[in-house]
Structures are given as structure tokens and as C-alpha cells.
Amino acid sequence: MNGSFVEIIIEYFNHLFRIRQTQFASTQGVVTPMRLRTIFDLRQEWILVILGVIVGGLFGFLAFINKYPAWIQAACVIAGLLPAYSKHVVDIYVKHGWWSATLTMLVAAQSFHGVEHLVQWVQYHILRWPFFKASGIISAANAEWVHFGWNWIVLIIMIVLVVGGLRNPFAYLMIAWTVAHTAEHTYLMWRYLQALQELAALGMPEVSAQGLPGFFGRDGWIATSEATRNSFVCRLPGFTTAVRLDVHFWWNVGETVLLILATETTLRQRNRTSTN
């Protein structure tokens, strides 16, 4: 196709952006202030939402009857909603600028990521699924490379947002939390690659090394390191006893809550300043 499909998609969003920019420039009155609920409010895109649910649900049903994995069925439904949310982000960009649009995408994506970890927690603790099956909605995304890449992206975007004006105590806590979370996944990636090399040397390159402990939790660095051995630190409840699934559930709960609080605080400050 020589990139024609990609070019069509790019041209579509460029066209959509130009239309929305023209519409916005021609409207009269004051722009509605950006609020936290604006990030999730898709009422103006209700037609695209309904169409997305229908189309995504249809493809999800086809995936179901053809016995594709459950994560592919779920991905079909989620993909159906992407056009509506993409248009929503374009509207925010036109009305409020790149900073607000970037913040919108980060809050929405991190919230979904937090839901993924909540689903894993429910699958493991409530439904009593085995650890290897409790992989969330999009199980294929529960991979070491994905977590490593995602956390570095979040950290970079958070730095950009703070430089751009996301400045309050919650935002600074969020940065610190994200740095620590990213360090954990960097350590996990190092252990993962090391384990793959060891398995390959043993003639077992097809064996997965997914699911190794990091700094925290059962068999993690704090629990087993020479630096903490024979001290109270290596016996801290939760920090040295929780399974990996629980450790990363709480990492993401903290990250999502701090991001939402930071967003709400900064948007309130900006709205208050603009009305004075």
C-alpha cells in the first residue's frame, strides 16, 4: 500500500483539525474553562461513541465466534472508541492548546492503565485466577517491554507537563513517584534481559522470564539483598512480602491518584487566574 493507509489517516486528522480550528475561530463568547471532567466528557462526541461501540462490538463478536483470545475481543471494542476520543483530544487542542491536549491524553491513558491493574487484582484475589492468567483486559500488553517503555514515556511526558505549568505539591510528588516506578521497571528490565541470556545459555531460549520480582515484594531486592539481610527492612510487611501483581497495583494506584490530584489542582489554579 506504500504507506497510503497511514497517509489517509494523517490527512483525516489534519482535515479534522482545520475544520475544528475554523469553527472555533468563528464562534462568539468565552471558551468553557478546562476542568478535570473535561478530560473524560465525551458527550459532544456521542454519535462517534455510539458508532464506535457498535462497530467495535461487532468486530469483538466476530473475534469471539472465531475463537480469538479474549484480549483481542476487548481490543476491538476499545479500538472502536478511539476515533471519538481522538476527536475529543483535537477539540481540546484547538480550544486550550498543546499542553492541555497532552495532559488529557496522559490522564486518560494512565487511568486506563490503572484500570488494567485493578482488573488484574480482581482476577487474582477475587476470581482466584492463577498468577499467569491474571493479566488484565489486554493480556498481550502485560509484558516487560511494554511496562518498561510505558513508564519511561509517562516520566518524559510528566517532565514536559511540569515545565509547561503542572506545578503543585501533587505534581512534584507524582514526578518523584514516577521516577521511583520507572527505576523499578528499569531494574526489572535488566533482570529480565539477564534471565533471558541465562536461559539461552542453558539451551532454553523459548522459556519466558516474565514476572520476576523488582525492588519490592516477595523475593525482591529489599527482601534478599546483602545490604538489608538480618535487618528489620528485609521483613517489612507488604514491602517484602507482597506478590508482584500487588506491588504494581499499588504503584499504579499511587501514580493515577497523584496525577488526577495534580491535574485538578493546576486546572483550578488556572481557571481562578483567568477569571480574575
Contacts in CASP RR format, 6 or more apart in sequence:
PFRMAT RR
TARGET T0000
AUTHOR 0000-0000-0000
METHOD contacts of the structure
MODEL  1
MNGSFVEIIIEYFNHLFRIRQTQFASTQGVVTPMRLRTIFDLRQEWILVI
LGVIVGGLFGFLAFINKYPAWIQAACVIAGLLPAYSKHVVDIYVKHGWWS
ATLTMLVAAQSFHGVEHLVQWVQYHILRWPFFKASGIISAANAEWVHFGW
NWIVLIIMIVLVVGGLRNPFAYLMIAWTVAHTAEHTYLMWRYLQALQELA
ALGMPEVSAQGLPGFFGRDGWIATSEATRNSFVCRLPGFTTAVRLDVHFW
WNVGETVLLILATETTLRQRNRTSTN
13 86 0 8 1.000
13 90 0 8 1.000
16 87 0 8 1.000
16 90 0 8 1.000
17 90 0 8 1.000
17 93 0 8 1.000
17 94 0 8 1.000
20 90 0 8 1.000
20 91 0 8 1.000
20 94 0 8 1.000
21 94 0 8 1.000
24 94 0 8 1.000
24 95 0 8 1.000
31 95 0 8 1.000
31 96 0 8 1.000
32 38 0 8 1.000
32 95 0 8 1.000
33 267 0 8 1.000
33 270 0 8 1.000
33 271 0 8 1.000
33 274 0 8 1.000
34 92 0 8 1.000
34 95 0 8 1.000
34 96 0 8 1.000
34 100 0 8 1.000
34 267 0 8 1.000
34 270 0 8 1.000
34 271 0 8 1.000
35 267 0 8 1.000
35 271 0 8 1.000
36 107 0 8 1.000
36 260 0 8 1.000
36 263 0 8 1.000
36 264 0 8 1.000
36 267 0 8 1.000
38 92 0 8 1.000
38 104 0 8 1.000
39 103 0 8 1.000
39 104 0 8 1.000
39 107 0 8 1.000
39 108 0 8 1.000
39 263 0 8 1.000
40 108 0 8 1.000
40 111 0 8 1.000
41 88 0 8 1.000
42 49 0 8 1.000
42 84 0 8 1.000
42 85 0 8 1.000
42 88 0 8 1.000
44 88 0 8 1.000
44 91 0 8 1.000
45 84 0 8 1.000
45 85 0 8 1.000
45 87 0 8 1.000
45 88 0 8 1.000
48 83 0 8 1.000
48 84 0 8 1.000
48 87 0 8 1.000
49 81 0 8 1.000
49 84 0 8 1.000
51 84 0 8 1.000
52 80 0 8 1.000
52 81 0 8 1.000
52 83 0 8 1.000
52 84 0 8 1.000
53 77 0 8 1.000
53 80 0 8 1.000
53 81 0 8 1.000
55 80 0 8 1.000
56 76 0 8 1.000
56 77 0 8 1.000
56 79 0 8 1.000
56 80 0 8 1.000
56 81 0 8 1.000
57 76 0 8 1.000
57 77 0 8 1.000
57 80 0 8 1.000
59 76 0 8 1.000
59 77 0 8 1.000
59 79 0 8 1.000
59 80 0 8 1.000
60 72 0 8 1.000
60 73 0 8 1.000
60 76 0 8 1.000
60 77 0 8 1.000
61 73 0 8 1.000
62 76 0 8 1.000
63 72 0 8 1.000
63 73 0 8 1.000
63 76 0 8 1.000
64 73 0 8 1.000
69 139 0 8 1.000
69 140 0 8 1.000
70 139 0 8 1.000
71 135 0 8 1.000
71 136 0 8 1.000
71 137 0 8 1.000
71 138 0 8 1.000
71 139 0 8 1.000
71 140 0 8 1.000
71 141 0 8 1.000
74 137 0 8 1.000
74 138 0 8 1.000
75 138 0 8 1.000
78 137 0 8 1.000
78 138 0 8 1.000
85 108 0 8 1.000
88 104 0 8 1.000
89 101 0 8 1.000
89 104 0 8 1.000
89 105 0 8 1.000
90 101 0 8 1.000
92 100 0 8 1.000
92 101 0 8 1.000
92 104 0 8 1.000
93 100 0 8 1.000
93 101 0 8 1.000
99 161 0 8 1.000
99 164 0 8 1.000
99 165 0 8 1.000
102 157 0 8 1.000
102 160 0 8 1.000
102 161 0 8 1.000
103 161 0 8 1.000
103 166 0 8 1.000
103 263 0 8 1.000
106 154 0 8 1.000
106 157 0 8 1.000
106 158 0 8 1.000
106 161 0 8 1.000
106 259 0 8 1.000
107 259 0 8 1.000
107 260 0 8 1.000
107 263 0 8 1.000
110 154 0 8 1.000
110 252 0 8 1.000
110 255 0 8 1.000
110 256 0 8 1.000
110 259 0 8 1.000
111 256 0 8 1.000
111 260 0 8 1.000
113 150 0 8 1.000
113 252 0 8 1.000
113 256 0 8 1.000
114 252 0 8 1.000
114 253 0 8 1.000
114 255 0 8 1.000
114 256 0 8 1.000
115 137 0 8 1.000
116 136 0 8 1.000
116 137 0 8 1.000
116 138 0 8 1.000
116 141 0 8 1.000
116 142 0 8 1.000
117 136 0 8 1.000
117 248 0 8 1.000
117 249 0 8 1.000
117 252 0 8 1.000
117 253 0 8 1.000
118 249 0 8 1.000
119 136 0 8 1.000
119 137 0 8 1.000
120 134 0 8 1.000
120 135 0 8 1.000
120 136 0 8 1.000
120 142 0 8 1.000
120 245 0 8 1.000
120 249 0 8 1.000
121 134 0 8 1.000
121 245 0 8 1.000
121 246 0 8 1.000
121 249 0 8 1.000
123 129 0 8 1.000
123 133 0 8 1.000
123 134 0 8 1.000
123 135 0 8 1.000
123 136 0 8 1.000
124 131 0 8 1.000
124 134 0 8 1.000
124 243 0 8 1.000
124 245 0 8 1.000
127 134 0 8 1.000
131 243 0 8 1.000
131 245 0 8 1.000
134 245 0 8 1.000
135 142 0 8 1.000
136 142 0 8 1.000
142 210 0 8 1.000
143 210 0 8 1.000
144 188 0 8 1.000
144 189 0 8 1.000
144 192 0 8 1.000
144 209 0 8 1.000
144 210 0 8 1.000
144 211 0 8 1.000
145 189 0 8 1.000
147 185 0 8 1.000
147 188 0 8 1.000
147 248 0 8 1.000
148 185 0 8 1.000
148 186 0 8 1.000
148 188 0 8 1.000
148 189 0 8 1.000
149 185 0 8 1.000
151 178 0 8 1.000
151 181 0 8 1.000
151 182 0 8 1.000
151 185 0 8 1.000
152 182 0 8 1.000
152 185 0 8 1.000
154 178 0 8 1.000
154 182 0 8 1.000
154 255 0 8 1.000
155 178 0 8 1.000
155 179 0 8 1.000
155 182 0 8 1.000
158 166 0 8 1.000
158 171 0 8 1.000
158 174 0 8 1.000
158 175 0 8 1.000
158 178 0 8 1.000
158 259 0 8 1.000
159 175 0 8 1.000
161 171 0 8 1.000
162 171 0 8 1.000
162 172 0 8 1.000
162 175 0 8 1.000
165 266 0 8 1.000
166 262 0 8 1.000
166 263 0 8 1.000
166 266 0 8 1.000
167 266 0 8 1.000
168 262 0 8 1.000
168 265 0 8 1.000
168 266 0 8 1.000
168 269 0 8 1.000
169 265 0 8 1.000
170 258 0 8 1.000
170 261 0 8 1.000
170 262 0 8 1.000
170 265 0 8 1.000
171 258 0 8 1.000
171 262 0 8 1.000
171 265 0 8 1.000
171 266 0 8 1.000
173 258 0 8 1.000
173 262 0 8 1.000
174 255 0 8 1.000
174 258 0 8 1.000
174 259 0 8 1.000
174 262 0 8 1.000
177 251 0 8 1.000
177 254 0 8 1.000
177 255 0 8 1.000
177 258 0 8 1.000
178 255 0 8 1.000
181 251 0 8 1.000
181 255 0 8 1.000
183 215 0 8 1.000
184 214 0 8 1.000
184 215 0 8 1.000
184 216 0 8 1.000
184 251 0 8 1.000
187 214 0 8 1.000
187 215 0 8 1.000
187 221 0 8 1.000
188 212 0 8 1.000
188 214 0 8 1.000
191 209 0 8 1.000
191 212 0 8 1.000
191 214 0 8 1.000
192 209 0 8 1.000
192 210 0 8 1.000
192 212 0 8 1.000
195 209 0 8 1.000
195 212 0 8 1.000
196 205 0 8 1.000
196 209 0 8 1.000
199 205 0 8 1.000
199 207 0 8 1.000
199 209 0 8 1.000
211 244 0 8 1.000
212 244 0 8 1.000
213 219 0 8 1.000
213 220 0 8 1.000
213 221 0 8 1.000
213 223 0 8 1.000
213 244 0 8 1.000
213 247 0 8 1.000
214 220 0 8 1.000
214 221 0 8 1.000
214 244 0 8 1.000
214 247 0 8 1.000
215 221 0 8 1.000
215 222 0 8 1.000
216 222 0 8 1.000
216 238 0 8 1.000
216 239 0 8 1.000
216 240 0 8 1.000
216 242 0 8 1.000
216 247 0 8 1.000
217 223 0 8 1.000
217 238 0 8 1.000
217 239 0 8 1.000
217 240 0 8 1.000
217 241 0 8 1.000
217 242 0 8 1.000
217 243 0 8 1.000
217 244 0 8 1.000
217 246 0 8 1.000
217 247 0 8 1.000
218 240 0 8 1.000
218 241 0 8 1.000
218 242 0 8 1.000
218 243 0 8 1.000
218 244 0 8 1.000
220 240 0 8 1.000
222 228 0 8 1.000
222 233 0 8 1.000
222 234 0 8 1.000
222 236 0 8 1.000
222 239 0 8 1.000
222 240 0 8 1.000
223 234 0 8 1.000
223 240 0 8 1.000
223 241 0 8 1.000
224 234 0 8 1.000
225 234 0 8 1.000
228 234 0 8 1.000
233 240 0 8 1.000
234 240 0 8 1.000
238 246 0 8 1.000
242 250 0 8 1.000
END
